[in-house]
């Protein structure tokens, strides 16, 4: 039995209350105001352009509150539409500035100055209304007599009648003045549907609305539309984002009854459903049933991505608005927690899909962005890692400026911000004097500066070199002591030297073993994974050749010539060619097997895998591949059956589950003992894990999200 989640009755609350609504006759919009005020509604709608905040020249009228009321706008007794009446409360904001001379010398006010203070106030109040798929903005002109102009006091309200809206729709209303003297007011309201109103006979669209159930079957979500077989209707799925208009991403005209199937990965909190009869002027009924669904919120965070926008901007891309905050932080290279910086980014909800500026003078590879909820951190990106290189061992100094030009400096460390001249046993406290001299001499990079303080990044290389000099002296002394002990214990040392000699020989043989990695550059995530594997193999040690490390040679020689040279050198030295299979590599192999005349130049200037197929396939077809080639694929990226049968004539390993066997084959006769091979496999697995997690987390961020519809009667 399906588990019902939500019925398409968009009444307010889980148990809808039946409402009886006031009727308004006629299509004309009107405005009225409270006693003592005068108001006028401008003809026609206006542009919804709030503009920038400006300073008030004196007392001004501003909106202080919004209230709404549902009414029926009727053209006939049985031809009515739902309408939203808006009540805007107004108050006086600001004061008249006292003339400077009057304050100092008590000079009487000029009558010409007194007159505007006794004049009435006039304001242009804008009401902005949005309900998918329509948006309107109207302008109300309000005038307040001088007798009511008291700064900080409420003067009354103005009522606009009214904005038409669809049954069950979610509406958003904003109010601000032109020019805008303060942040706009906003209100969001969910309207009831036909079952929440005592007007079923008055609204024609309620006579035969489609009934929609949302239910779950395992990982599938079903939208079940229950209407007569001959009735036609439209159904649309859209992302109801704030700010900005709703964005439909699936639409279909159907004949009932129907069942629409969604995968649970398609769910996000702002995913809404709209249904209507395919008749002229039919009312569209909307529902957003996944706002509180935990799976929808998990999918939203998986889809969210932080992006760098040069030179000093960033953006958070996500299908829906995120209830989260963003902060700048400093990531030390020791892998500890990222420490929030002063000042942080504005402590307010992140605006998604919008470029935001960093409050920085210059970028630094250790500066990261954290996006988190009130419960936990969800996203962190060090956005300059690609352009500015790896993390640096710099010391971040925080300068605080107080009154009378008082300044203090502290160093940001894992234990907190340590004053430079404190008695703490930390690196910053020991180097307090030299670090202050570095700041004063301009050797530190200033990252941020304003009236409250500044941030400085000071290089620590010269201090690290001094420390290493002491370490080397200690090592030399220790080596001398060990040499004396070895002379005294010659018999015991002979066995150790024999084992060491074997290990050195094995290591030398392993260094001479060459490995050429060939792969298809499916995407940036897979390239990072290949780079991590190549780096881990290089540490075993093996002599690794991969196009990622030879882009300059690849561009100069061309992929085909570069591959020929590397393959000939690798095989002449007794090495092995490693074929890393991925979905893209499998597709290229099948293309070549079906059409051997494909041009290698069609796959990009740096794609050595595509260029190498013309030389690889003859070796496999003529039986020369065993002993010269090895295959590999990553566990969760490809199934064993996906590797073409032609390439299974050589060993094909699954990584990282078969890493010991894979490493043993690469190192050949010089492979170490099984227990040491297992240790090296564990080392390679740990090096691969971050790249594997990043590679398998990158897909599913919104690409391929779409419903699979299946019709059922």
N, C-alpha and C positions, 0 to 999 in steps of 0.2 A: 504493500500500500504506500502511495506517495505521502510524504510528510508535508502538510501545507505550511508554507512560510508566511504568506501575506495574500490577502484578497484585494482585488482592485476596487476598494471602497475607500477613497482617500479622505475619510473623515478625520477630524482632529482627535488623536488619541487612539488607543486600541479598541475601546468600546465607543463607537460613534454615538454622539448625541444628536437627536433630530432637531434641526433648527427651523424656526419660522422667520422669514425675511420680509423686510419692508419692501414695498413696490414703488418704483420710480417710473413715471410715464414719460416717454419721448427719448429721442437719441441725443439731445443737446447736453453737452457738458456745462456745468455751472460752478460758481464759486460763491461762497458766503462767509462772512466773518462775524466775530463776536461783537456785542454792542460797544460803541465808541470807536471802532476801526472802520475803515473803508477799504474795499478790495475790488480788484478787477482781473478777470481772466483774459489773457491775450488770445486772439483768434489763431487757431491752428497750432500744431506742435512746433517746438523749437529744437535746435541741435543740443545733444547731450554732451556738453563740453564744460566740465566743472572749472577748468583753469587752475592756476596756481594760487596759493594762499597769499593774501595781501594784508598789510597793516590797516587797521581801521583808523580813519581820520578823526574820529570822535565817537559819540554814541551811535550805534548802528543796530538794526533789527537782525536777529539771527534765529533760526529754528532751534528749539530746545527739546522737542519731543514729537513723536509720531504715534498716531493711533489709527486703526483701521476698523471698518465696519462693512459687513457684507450686505448688499441690497440686490434687488432684482430690477433690472432695466427692462421694461415691458413695452412692446410695440402693439401687441394684442393680448387678450387674456391668456391665450395658450402659446404665445410667442415671446418668451422672456430669455434674457441672458444674465449670468452671474456678473456682478459689478462690485468693485472695491472702492468704498468711500474712504478718503484719507483726511484726517484731522491733524493739522500742523500747529503746534504750540510755539509762540513767539515770545522773545524777551529782549530787553535792551542790553547791549554789550558795549563796554568801553565808557570813557569819560572825556569831557572837554579838557584840553590842556590849558593850565593856567599860564598867562603871559609871564615871562621871566622877570620883567621890570616890576610888575605888580607884586610878585612874590617878595622881591627884595625891598622895595620902597613903599609898598602899600598904596600905589597909585590907583585911583578909581578906574573901573572898567570903562572902555570905550563903548558908547551906545551901539556902534557898528559891530562890535564883537558880541555884545549882549543879545542882539537880535537873532542871530542863528541859533543861540542856545534856547531861545523860546519858540523856535520854529518846529513844525511837525517833522517826523521822520518818515522816510519812504524806503521800501525795500522791494527788490525783485527776488521772489522765492521760486526756485525751480523744483518740481517734483519729477523724478525719473522713475519709470515703471518698467520692469522686465519680467516677462512670463513667456517661456518658450512657446511658439517661435516669434513672438512680437515684442517690441520695445517702443515706449513713448516717453516724451518729455514735454511738460506743460509749464507755462510761466504765469505766476500769480503776482500781481502788483498790489502791495499792501501799504496803507498810509496810517500812521499813528499820530493823533493830535499831541500838541506840546504838553498838555496837562498830564498825559500818561507816560511821558518820557522820563523815567527814573532809572538810572544805571543799575543793572543787576536785577530789575524787577520784571515779572511777567506782565505782558500787556494784553494777552488774549490769544485767540487762535483763528485760523482760516481753514475752511472746509472745502475740499475739491470733490465734486461728484460728476463722474466717477470713472475708474479704469475697468473696462470689460476684461474678463479673464475666463479661461476654460475651467470646467469642473475638474477638481482634483489636481489642479496645477500648483506648482510652487512659484510664488511671486516674490519679487524683491523690489523694494522701494527705497530710493535715496532722496534726501532733501538737502539743499544748500542754497546760498544766495549768489547773485551775480552783481558785483564781484564777490569772490568767496573769502569771507573773513575768518572762517574756522572750518575744521574737518567736517565733512558731510555726515548727516545722520543716515542710518540705514536700518532696514527692518525686513525680515524674511518671514513669510507666512505660507503654510500649507492649506489650500482651500479644500472644503469637503466635496464629496461627489454626490450623485443623485440619492444614495441611500442615507445621506446625512442631512437631507433637506425635506421640508414639507411642501415641495414644489414640483413633485414628479409630473403632475398634469400641466404645469406651466412651462416647462422647458422641454421642447420637442425632442432634443437629443437624448433625454432620459427615457424615452418610450421604449427604445430597443437598443440599449448600449451593449456592446460585447462584454461578456463576463470573463475575466482573466484570473487564473490561479497560478501562483509560483510555487513549485514543489521541487524536491530534491530526490535523486536516485543515485546514491554513491557519489561519484565525482561529476555527475551530470546534473544540470539544473534545467527544468522543463517549464516553459511558459505555455500553459494549456488554455486555449481560447474556446469557450463554450458558447456558440451561437448557432442559429439555424443553418442548414447546409447551403441554402441558396443566398445567404447574405454575404456581401462583399465588404471588406474592411481593410484599413491600412494599419500597419504596425511598424514602429520605429524604435530603435535603441540609440541612445545618445549619452554623451558625457556632459553632465550638468555642472559646468565649472564656474568658479568665482575667482577673479573677475572675468568678464568676457561672455559672449553669447554661447549658448549651448551648441555642441558640436555633434551632429548625427554621424554615426559610423556604420549603421545598418538600417535598411528600409526595404519593405516589401509589401505589395498589395496581395491580399489573400482572400480565399473564400472559406468560410467556416464549415465545421470546426477544424482547429489546427493545433499542432503541438510543435513548438520551437525549442530546440535543444541547444543549450549553452554548456561549454566546459567550465568547470569551477575556476580555471585559471583566467577566464574572461571577466570575472567579477571584480569590480572596484567600487568603492563607496558611492561615487557620483554616477554610477550607471543607472539610467532611468529608462522606463518603458512608456511609450505613448501609443494609444490605440484610438481609432475613430472609424465611423462608418464612411464608406466611399460615396458620400452624397454631398451636394453643394452646401456650404456653410455649416457643416457638421462640427459639433464640439469635440475637441481633442481632450482625452482624459489621460493624465500622466501619473506615474508612480515611480518612486525611487526606493525599492525594497531592501537594498543591500547596504544601507548606511551604517548599520550596527553589526554587520556580519564580520566576524573575525577573519575569515578567509579573504574577504574583499580588502580589508586593511593590510593583510600580509602581502597580497598581490600588488597593492599600491606601492608599498615600500620596495618590493622587488623591482618594480618598473621605474622607480625614481632614479635619476642619474644626475650627478654634479658635473658641470662642464665649465672649462676655462674659456673666457672670451678676452683675448689680448686687447690692450696691454694690462689692465688691472680691473677686470670685471669677471663675474661668474653668474651662472644660471643653474637653477634646479628644474630639470625637465620631469614632468609627471602628468598622468592623465587627469588627476583631480587635485584640488587644493589639499595641502598637507597641514594637519594641526601640529606644527613643529616650529622650532626656533633654530637659527643658525648663529654660530660663533666662530671667530678666528681663534686658532690655537697654535702652539709651538711644539713641534714634534722633534724630540732629541733622537740622535742616531742609536741610542742604547735600547730602543724599543719600548720604553716606558709609556705611560699614558700621555696623551697630547694635552698640554696645559693651556687653559684659556688665557687669552691676551687681554691687556687693558689698552685701549677700550675694546669691548666686544662689538660685534655687529648689532644693529638695533634689536632690542629684545621684543620682537613682535613676530607674529606668524609669517613664515616664509611665503613670498609671492612666487608661485611656480610659473615656469615658462616666460620669465621676464628677466632681462639683464639687470644685474645689480652691481654697483661699484664697490670696490674695496676701499676702506679709509686708510690707504697706505701711500707712501711716497715711492717705494721701490719694492719689487718682489724678492722673495727668498725661498729656496727649496724646502726649508723647514717649516714654512707657514702653511697651515692646512685649514680646511673648513669642516666644521662638525655640524651636522643637522640632526637634531634629536627631539624627542618628545619629552614630556615631563617625567616619564618613567625611565627611559633609557636612551642611549645613543643609538641611532639607526644607521647613519652614513658618515663616513669621513674620507676626505680626499685631500692629498697634498698636491695641489693643482699644478704646481710648477715643476714637478718631478721630471717631465719629459724635456722641458726647455732649459732648465737651469741645472740639471744634473742631480746626483744623489744627495741625500741628507749630509749636512756639514756639521762638524764638531765645533760650532760657534757658540759663544756665550751670549745670551740675550739679556741686555740691561734695560731695566724699566726706570725711566726718569720721572719723578713726580714733582710738580711745581705748585707751590703754595703761595700765600699772600706775601707781599714785600719781596718778591723774587727769591723766595726760599726754595732750594732744590735739594733733592735727595736721590741717590742711585741705589738700586738693589739688583741682584742677579737672579734670574728665574732658574731655579733648580727643582729637582723632584720633591725636596722637602719644603718648598715654598720660595718666596722671594727673599734672598739673603742680603742684608746690607753689606756693602763692599768692605767696610772697616769694622765688621763684627768679630767676635772671638769664636765664632762657630768653626768646627773642623771640617769645612767644605772647601772645594777648589776655589769658589768665588771669593770666600773670605781670605784665603791665603794669597790670592792674586789681586786683592782690592786696589792697592796702589798702582801697579802696572796697568790694570784695566782702566782706571780713571785717566791715566796718562794717554792711553790709546784713544779714548773718547775725545780728549782735548786736542790731540794731535791730528785728528781726522782719519785714524786708521780703522775706525768702526763705521759700518754702514748704517745710516739713519733710515729706519723703515717707516716711522710715523712721527708726526709732530703737530701739536696744537697748544692752546693756552694751558691745558691741564697737565701735559707731560709729553714724553717722547719715548720711542723704542730704538735701541741700538743693537746691532748684531756685530760682535767683536770676534775676529778670527783667533783661534787658539793654537795654530800650527807651531808658532815659535816656542810656546810654553811646552807643547808636547815633545818637541825636539830636545829641549833641555832635560825633560824627564827621562827620555829614552837614553840620553848619554849616561845618566846615572845607572839606568838598568843594564846597559852594556858593560859598564865597569863591574857591576855586581856579577854579571854572567861570566866575565873573564876570570874573576876571582873564584867563582864556584867551579869553573872548568879546571883551574889549576889544582884545586883541592881534590876533585874527582880523579885527575890524572895521577896524583900521588897515591890515592887509594887503589887505583887499578894496578899500579906497580907493586903494591904490597899484596894484592890478591890475584896474582896472574893465573893460577890454576882454575879458580872459579870463573874467571872472565873468559877463558877460552871457549867454553860452551856458549856463552852469550854472543861472542864474536862470530861463531860459526852460524848461529841462527840469523844474526844481523847480516852476514855476508849473503845468505840465501835470500833474505828479503830485499837486499840491494840489487842482487842479480834479477830477481823477479820484477822489481820496480823499473830497472833499466830496460828489461824486455818489454814491459807494459808501455813505457814511454815511446818505444819505437813502433808500437802498434798504432796504426792510423785508422780513423773512422770518418767516412764521408756521409753526412746526413742530407738526405733529399726529402723534401716535403712540399706540399701544395699550400700556398699562402691563402688559406680560406678567409681569415679575418685577423684583426689585430690581436685578439685574445689567443688564437692558436699560435701566432708568431711568437708571443711572449712565452707560451708554454714550450715551444721548440727551443727558444733561447735559454730557458731555464734548464732543459735537458742537456743542451750542449755544454753549458757552464758546469753542470754537475759531472758530466763525463770527463771534462777537461781536468777536474780535480782528482780523478782516480789514481794516476793520471793516464790519459789517452791523448793522442794528437788528433784533435777534432777539426774538421773542415765543414763549414756551413755557410750558405750564401749571406746569412744575416751579418756575418763578420767580414764579408768581402764585397760589400756593395760598390766600393770604388772600382775594384778590379772587374766586378761583374758589369758595371756600366761601361768600362773602357773596352773589355774584350767581347762582351755579349754573352748571354747565358749559355749558349751551346759551346763556344770555345772555352769558357771557364770550366764547364762541366767536364769536357774532354781532358783538359789538363789535370784537374783534380782527380778524376777517375783513374787516369793512367798512373799518376804518382802514387795514389793509394794502393792500387793493385800491385804495382812494382815493388812496393815496400812490404807486401804481404798483409795489407790491411783489408778492411771490409767496407762495403757500401751498404748503408742502412736506409731502407725505404720506410718512411713514416706514413702510414695510411690514415687518411681522414676522409670525410664525405667528399670533399673537393678532389682529393687524389684519386679516389675510386671512380668518380665521374670522368676524370681525365683519362684514366686507364681504359675504361669502357669505350670512350670516344675514339681512342687510338686503335683499340682492338676491332672496332666496327669500321673505322675509316682511317687507314694507315696513311692517307695523303694529307691529313690535317697539318696546318702550318704551325710550327712552334711559335712564331712571332705573334700569334693571335692571343696569347695568354699573358701579355705584359712583359716589360723590359727586364724585370728582375725574377721571373718565374723559372728557376733552374729545373724544377721538376718537370714542367711541360716540355722544356727544351731537351731533357735527357731521355724522354721516352723512346725516341728513335734509336738510341743506342742500347737502352735497357732491354727492350722487347726481344731483339735477336738473341741476346745471351740466354734468356729464358726459353725461347722457342727452340734453340739448338742445344739445350742441355748444358750450357757453360756456367749457369748461375750458382749451383751448389758450391759452397766454400768461399765464394766471392761476394755474395749478397745475403743480407738478413732483413727480415720484415718485422715491423712493430706497429702497434696501434694502442690507443688509450682506452681503458676499460669502458668508461661511460660514453665515449664519443662514437664508438663504432662497434658493431657486433662481429664476432669471428666469421660468420658466413658472408659478411659484406666484402671481405678481401677476395678479389678475383682468383679463380682456381689456378690460373697460369702461374701466379706468384706464390702458391703454396708448395712449390717444389723446393723451397728453401725454408728454414725455420722462421716461423712468424710468432712473435711473442706479444702477450697482452701486458700493458704497463698501467699501473705499477705492480700488479699482482704477480707477474713473472720476472721481476727485476733481477733476482739472483741468476736465473738461467740466461737472461739477456746479457748481463755483464760478463758472465763466464764465456759466452760465445764471442763477445767483442774482444776480450783479452786473449782468447785462444789458448795455446799451450802454456803461456806464462800466467794463466789465471791463478790467483792465490788459493789457499786452503778454503774449504767450504765455510768454516766459521768466520774467516775474514771476509769472504765474499758476501756473506749475509750482512756483516757490519757495513760494508760499502753500499749494498743495496738499500739498507735502512737510511744511510746518509743521503743517497740520491733521492729516495722517496720523500724525505723531509724537505729537500730543496725543491722538489716538484710541487709539493702540496699547495703553497700559496697561489702558484700559477694555475693549478688545476681548479682550485676553488673559484678563482677569478674567471677562468674560461667557462665553467659550467654555470656560473651565476649570471654572466653577461647576456645569454639568450633569454627570450621570454620577457623582455622589458616593454612589451607593447607591440612588437612586431608579430604578425600572425595572429593577433587577437581578433577573432571574428566568430560569429555563431555558425553552427552547422544546423541547417533547418531540415527537418524531416516531416513530411505531411502524414498525418494519421486521421482517419475518419472514425 
